[in-house]
């Protein structure tokens, strides 16, 4: 059984996996900074999921803001 199957219904886990995929796709110059922030959110999720979800919202907004695609908001993730 894959980890994705066990956590299928957990919204926070799904969003954390999405954030992880996005961080992995970043250029090396940005990846380390975002990876540290991502790991902090993951650690917080173990103790305070509601606060982690709020921080994850801010984190994803920052990822969207740093996008180098001028019209990236028109594309679905993965396009």
N, C-alpha and C positions, 0 to 999 in steps of 0.2 A: 504494500500500500504506500503510495507516494505521499509526501508531506502535503502536497496541494489537495489531495483527496480528504485528508483528515481535517483540514482547516477550511474546507470549501464554504462553510456558512459564516465564517468569522470575517466581518467586514474590515476590521482593523488589520487582520493578517493579510487579507487580499490587497489592501492599499499599501501595506509595507512591502509586499512582494513586487507590486508595481513600481514603487519608489526604488527598490533594489535594482530592478531591471534598468530603470532610467539612469541611476548612478553608474552602473557598469558601462553604459553606452557613452558616458561623458569623455571628453578628451583628458589626457593625463594631467594637464595643468589644473583642471577643476575637480577631477575625481577624488583626490585625497581630501580636500576640504569638505566636499559633500559626503564622502564616505564617513568621516568622523561625525558629522551631524547626524547621519542616518543611524550609526551605531548607538549614539546617545539616545535617540528616539526608541530604538529597539530595546535598549536596557530599561528605559522608563516604562515601556509597555508591559514589562513583567510585573511592575509594582503599582502603576497607576495608568490603566488603559485610557481613561477619559482624558487625562492630561496629555498622554502620548498622542492621542488622536488630534487634539488641538495643535500640538507642535507639528504633527505630520501635515496638517492643512497648510501651515505657514511654510514648511519645508517644500511642499509641492508647488506652492505659489512662487517661491524663490527659484525653483528649477524652471518653472514656466517663464519667469522674467528673464532668466539668463539664456534663454533659447536663442540660438544664432539664426533661426529661421524667422524672417520678418512676419510671415503669415502663418506661423506655426499653430496659432490658435484655431485656424480653420481646418487643420489636419487632425485626424484621429490618431491616437498613440499607436505607433508601429507602422505608419505610412511612410 
